[in-house]
């Protein structure tokens, strides 16, 4: 799987064979009024990606799926994107579920010509997400008058009844969460570096949990996003799809923020125009934001170290912590808010869910009560009856 050298365009750093650039694609729209001037598939896809230039997290995700499809189509099928049919996409679905070894070889670099585009087979959920992104791309190109139709529009819809009935599993119960917090207090703090690492990890975990932020939102948050109105603190957030919202911030979290800032020699309260990242580098660099991956790794280390100390007494809990990641903190925050009796409409706003049905998967307390009443009523009954 050898590709030509990447094109210089940073929006889509990939080059395709000239014979497969899409100028003569069988699904190209002929006639009518075009809304874009693109003549090739790469030009058209770059224009679509440019629509998301202001949302780095979304751009990275969409670009990854576009590159995967473009490379697979031209190298596995010998077709340009603008010639793909519904049958081709059925093949691509099978490929995502079981990519060949030359596409997943860990020896391949992540960038450049002979790159590695898959780490492993994609889960069913990841496949659905990828196809949803690609369908959005194709719809865009159809609306722009570049393609005649969207082959993925024929794809059978997936019912949401099962997902609505489920309850989120990836969260920590109260006891396990308290254990994680306590485990950090045992970390060594002898050297300056150890103290810096402890303070940053301590703050990052509390920020993610007490605000239920997504990892990208936490990575991009800055001091000026914390605003005070009528004596109450709020955190301004720009989330998925550039949707803006505000999250209530407790006095306890602001006290933690003040502690973290004072450790790095900053005033305890953020200024209105302050661009200092909410989570800084380990040495407290006030000019550079961490990447979402860096924040993710901080959280994974906290969970791993907690799991290591919990293993001798609670191997099941330790196994749970080893699976946990940043999004578990978001799920835990929502679940714990629901357990405490917070109005589901407020939880929906805090998580910035478009649908209250999505928020409903965090309502565990009612299930707990049902279980307690059912099991309680069976107490004392003979198993032989």
C-alpha positions in Angstrom: 0.0 0.0 0.0 2.4 2.7 -1.2 1.0 6.2 -1.8 2.6 9.2 -3.6 4.1 11.9 -1.4 1.4 13.9 0.5 0.0 17.0 -1.1 0.9 20.3 0.7 -2.7 21.1 1.5 -2.8 20.6 5.3 -6.6 20.1 5.3 -6.2 16.8 3.4 -2.5 15.7 3.3 -2.9 12.9 0.8 -2.3 12.6 -3.0 -4.1 10.2 -5.3 -3.2 8.8 -8.7 -4.0 11.3 -11.5 -6.1 8.7 -13.4 -8.3 8.4 -10.3 -8.8 12.0 -9.4 -12.5 11.9 -10.0 -12.8 14.1 -13.0 -14.6 11.3 -14.9 -16.3 9.7 -11.9 -19.4 7.8 -12.9 -21.4 9.4 -10.0 -20.4 13.0 -11.1 -23.4 15.3 -11.5 -23.7 16.4 -15.1 -25.5 19.6 -16.0 -27.3 21.8 -13.5 -25.8 24.6 -11.6 -22.7 23.7 -9.5 -22.3 25.4 -6.1 -18.5 24.7 -5.9 -15.7 25.1 -8.5 -13.9 21.8 -7.5 -13.0 19.6 -10.5 -11.5 16.7 -8.6 -12.4 14.6 -5.6 -9.6 15.9 -3.5 -10.6 19.5 -4.2 -14.2 18.7 -3.3 -13.3 16.9 -0.1 -10.9 19.7 1.0 -13.7 22.2 0.5 -16.0 20.1 2.8 -13.3 19.9 5.4 -12.7 23.6 5.2 -16.3 24.1 6.6 -15.0 22.6 9.9 -11.7 24.5 10.1 -12.9 26.3 13.2 -13.5 23.1 15.0 -10.2 21.3 15.3 -11.6 18.1 17.0 -14.3 17.6 14.4 -11.9 18.4 11.6 -9.4 15.7 12.8 -12.2 13.1 13.0 -13.7 13.9 9.6 -10.3 14.1 7.9 -9.3 10.7 9.2 -12.5 9.1 7.7 -12.1 10.9 4.4 -8.5 9.8 4.0 -9.3 6.2 4.9 -12.0 6.1 2.2 -10.1 7.9 -0.5 -7.0 5.6 -0.1 -9.1 2.4 0.2 -11.2 3.3 -2.9 -8.2 4.1 -5.1 -5.9 1.3 -3.9 -8.3 -1.5 -3.1 -10.9 -0.9 -5.9 -9.0 1.2 -8.3 -11.9 3.7 -8.2 -12.2 7.4 -7.4 -14.5 8.5 -4.6 -16.9 9.9 -7.2 -17.4 6.4 -8.8 -18.3 4.5 -5.7 -21.6 2.6 -5.6 -23.7 1.2 -2.8 -22.1 -2.2 -3.4 -18.7 -0.6 -2.9 -19.7 0.8 0.4 -20.9 -2.7 1.5 -17.4 -3.9 0.8 -15.9 -1.0 2.7 -18.1 -1.9 5.7 -16.6 -5.4 5.7 -13.1 -4.0 5.3 -13.5 -1.7 8.3 -14.6 -4.7 10.4 -11.5 -6.7 9.3 -8.8 -4.6 7.6 -6.0 -6.6 6.0 -2.6 -6.9 7.8 -0.9 -4.4 5.4 -3.3 -1.7 6.6 -2.7 -2.3 10.3 1.0 -3.1 10.4 2.4 -1.3 13.5 5.7 -0.9 11.8 4.1 1.6 9.4 4.3 5.3 10.2 1.2 7.3 11.0 2.1 10.0 8.4 3.6 10.1 5.0 3.1 7.9 1.9 3.0 4.3 3.2 1.0 5.2 6.3 -1.0 3.1 8.7 -4.6 4.1 8.5 -6.1 1.5 10.9 -4.8 0.3 14.3 -7.2 -2.5 14.5 -10.7 -3.6 13.2 -13.3 -1.0 14.0 -16.0 -1.8 16.5 -19.7 -1.7 15.3 -20.1 1.7 16.9 -17.0 3.1 15.2 -18.2 1.7 11.9 -21.5 3.5 12.3 -19.8 6.7 13.2 -17.5 6.5 10.2 -20.3 5.8 7.8 -22.3 8.7 9.3 -19.4 11.1 8.7 -19.0 9.8 5.2 -22.7 10.1 4.4 -22.5 13.7 5.6 -19.6 14.2 3.1 -21.6 12.7 0.3 -24.7 14.7 1.1 -22.6 17.8 1.0 -21.2 17.0 -2.4 -24.7 16.2 -3.8 -26.0 19.5 -2.5 -23.0 21.2 -4.0 -23.9 19.8 -7.4 -20.6 17.8 -7.5 -22.1 14.3 -7.1 -25.3 12.9 -8.7 -26.3 10.9 -5.6 -25.3 9.6 -2.2 -24.9 5.8 -2.2 -25.1 5.7 1.6 -28.6 7.2 1.5 -29.7 3.7 0.6 -28.3 2.3 3.7 -30.8 0.7 6.0 -31.5 2.8 9.1 -30.7 1.5 12.5 -33.5 1.5 15.1 -32.8 3.5 18.3 -35.2 1.5 20.5 -32.5 -0.7 21.9 -30.2 2.2 22.6 -32.9 4.2 24.3 -33.7 1.3 26.6 -30.1 0.7 27.7 -28.3 2.3 30.6 -24.8 3.6 30.3 -22.3 1.2 31.6 -19.0 3.1 31.4 -19.1 5.0 34.7 -17.7 4.7 38.2 -19.9 4.2 41.2 -19.4 6.7 44.1 -17.2 4.3 46.1 -14.8 3.7 43.2 -14.6 7.4 42.3 -13.8 8.3 45.9 -11.1 5.7 45.9 -9.5 7.2 42.8 -9.4 10.6 44.5 -7.9 9.2 47.6 -5.3 7.2 45.7 -3.8 10.4 44.3 -3.1 11.6 47.8 -0.6 8.7 48.2 1.5 9.8 45.2 5.1 10.7 45.9 5.7 14.5 46.1 9.4 14.6 47.0 10.8 16.4 43.9 9.5 19.5 42.1 8.5 17.4 39.1 6.5 15.0 41.2 4.6 17.9 42.9 3.9 19.5 39.5 2.6 16.2 38.2 0.4 15.6 41.3 -1.1 19.1 41.2 -2.0 18.9 37.5 -3.4 15.4 37.7 -5.4 16.3 40.8 -6.9 19.4 39.1 -7.6 17.7 35.7 -9.6 14.9 37.3 -11.7 17.3 39.3 -12.3 19.6 36.4 -13.5 16.8 34.1 -15.7 15.3 36.7 -17.3 18.4 38.2 -18.0 20.0 34.8 -18.7 16.8 32.8 -16.6 18.2 30.0 -15.5 16.3 26.9 -11.8 15.8 26.8 -11.4 18.2 23.8 -13.4 20.8 25.7 -11.2 20.5 28.7 -8.0 20.7 26.6 -9.2 23.9 24.9 -10.7 25.6 28.0 -9.0 28.8 29.2 -9.1 30.9 32.3 -11.4 33.6 30.7 -14.0 30.9 30.1 -14.7 30.9 33.8 -17.2 33.8 34.3 -19.1 35.0 37.4 -22.6 36.4 37.3 -24.8 37.3 40.3 -22.2 35.7 42.6 -22.2 32.4 40.8 -19.5 30.9 38.6 -20.1 29.4 35.1 -17.8 27.8 32.5 -18.4 28.8 28.9 -17.9 25.8 26.6 -17.8 25.4 22.9 -18.6 21.8 22.3 -19.3 19.4 19.4 -20.4 21.2 16.2 -19.3 24.5 17.7 -22.4 24.5 19.9 -21.9 26.9 22.8 -23.2 26.5 26.3 -22.5 27.2 29.9 -21.9 24.7 32.7 -22.5 25.6 36.4 -19.3 25.7 38.4 -19.3 25.0 42.2 -17.4 27.0 44.8 -15.6 23.7 45.5 -14.3 23.5 42.0 -13.3 27.2 42.0 -11.3 26.5 45.2 -9.5 23.7 43.4 -8.8 26.0 40.5 -7.4 28.7 42.9 -5.2 26.1 44.5 -3.9 24.9 41.1 -3.2 28.5 39.9 -1.5 29.5 43.1 0.8 26.5 42.8 2.0 28.0 39.5 2.3 31.5 40.8 -0.9 32.8 39.3 -3.7 34.9 41.0 -6.3 32.6 42.5 -9.2 34.1 40.4 -9.1 34.1 36.6 -9.2 37.4 34.8 -11.9 38.2 32.2 -9.3 38.5 29.4 -6.9 35.8 30.5 -5.9 33.3 27.9 -4.0 30.9 30.3 -5.1 27.3 29.6 -7.3 25.8 32.3 -5.0 22.8 32.3 -1.4 23.7 31.6 1.8 21.8 30.9 3.4 20.1 33.8 5.6 23.1 34.4 2.7 25.6 34.2 3.2 27.0 30.7 0.6 29.7 30.3 0.9 30.1 26.5 0.3 26.6 25.2 -2.8 24.4 25.5 -2.5 20.6 25.9 -3.8 18.4 23.2 -6.9 16.3 24.0 -4.6 13.2 23.7 -2.3 14.7 26.5 -5.3 15.2 28.8 -6.6 11.7 28.0 -3.2 10.2 29.0 -3.2 12.1 32.3 -6.5 10.6 33.2 -5.5 7.1 32.0 -2.4 7.2 34.3 -4.5 8.3 37.3 -6.8 5.3 36.7 -3.9 2.9 36.1 -2.1 3.9 39.3 -5.4 3.6 41.3 -6.0 0.2 39.8 -2.5 -1.0 40.7 -3.1 -0.2 44.4 -6.7 -1.6 44.4 -5.8 -4.9 42.7 -4.9 -6.9 45.9 -8.2 -6.2 47.6 -10.6 -5.6 44.8 -9.6 -7.1 41.5 -13.0 -6.4 39.9 -12.8 -2.7 40.8 -9.2 -2.6 39.5 -10.3 -4.1 36.2 -13.0 -1.5 35.9 -10.4 1.3 36.5 -8.1 -0.1 33.9 -10.9 0.2 31.3 -11.8 3.7 32.4 -11.0 6.8 30.4 -11.8 10.5 30.1 -15.4 9.9 28.9 -16.1 7.8 31.9 -15.7 10.9 34.0 -18.4 12.6 31.9 -20.6 9.6 32.4 -19.9 9.4 36.1 -20.7 13.1 36.6 -24.1 12.7 34.9 -24.9 9.5 36.7 -24.0 10.9 40.1 -26.0 14.1 39.4 -29.0 11.9 38.6 -28.4 9.8 41.7 -28.5 13.0 43.8 -31.9 13.8 42.4 -30.9 16.6 40.0 -33.7 17.4 37.5 -33.0 15.6 34.3 -33.6 18.8 32.3 -30.7 20.4 34.2 -28.5 17.4 33.5 -29.4 17.6 29.9 -28.3 21.3 29.8 -25.1 20.6 31.8 -24.1 17.8 29.3 -25.4 19.9 26.3 -27.4 16.9 24.9 -29.7 17.7 22.0 -32.2 15.2 23.2 -33.4 14.5 26.8 -33.7 10.8 25.8 -29.9 10.7 25.6 -29.7 12.0 29.1 -32.1 9.4 30.3 -29.5 6.6 30.0 -27.8 8.0 33.2 -30.9 7.4 35.4 -29.7 4.5 37.5 -31.4 5.4 40.8 -34.8 4.1 39.6 -33.3 0.8 38.6 -31.6 0.5 41.9 -34.8 1.0 43.8 -36.6 -1.5 41.5 -33.9 -4.0 42.2 -34.0 -3.4 46.0 -37.8 -3.7 46.2 -37.8 -6.9 44.0 -35.1 -8.6 45.9 -36.5 -7.5 49.2 -39.9 -9.0 48.4 -38.2 -12.3 47.7 -36.3 -12.4 51.0 -37.2 -15.4 53.0 -38.9 -17.2 50.1 -38.0 -20.8 49.6 -36.0 -21.4 46.4 -37.9 -24.7 46.2 -41.3 -23.1 45.9 
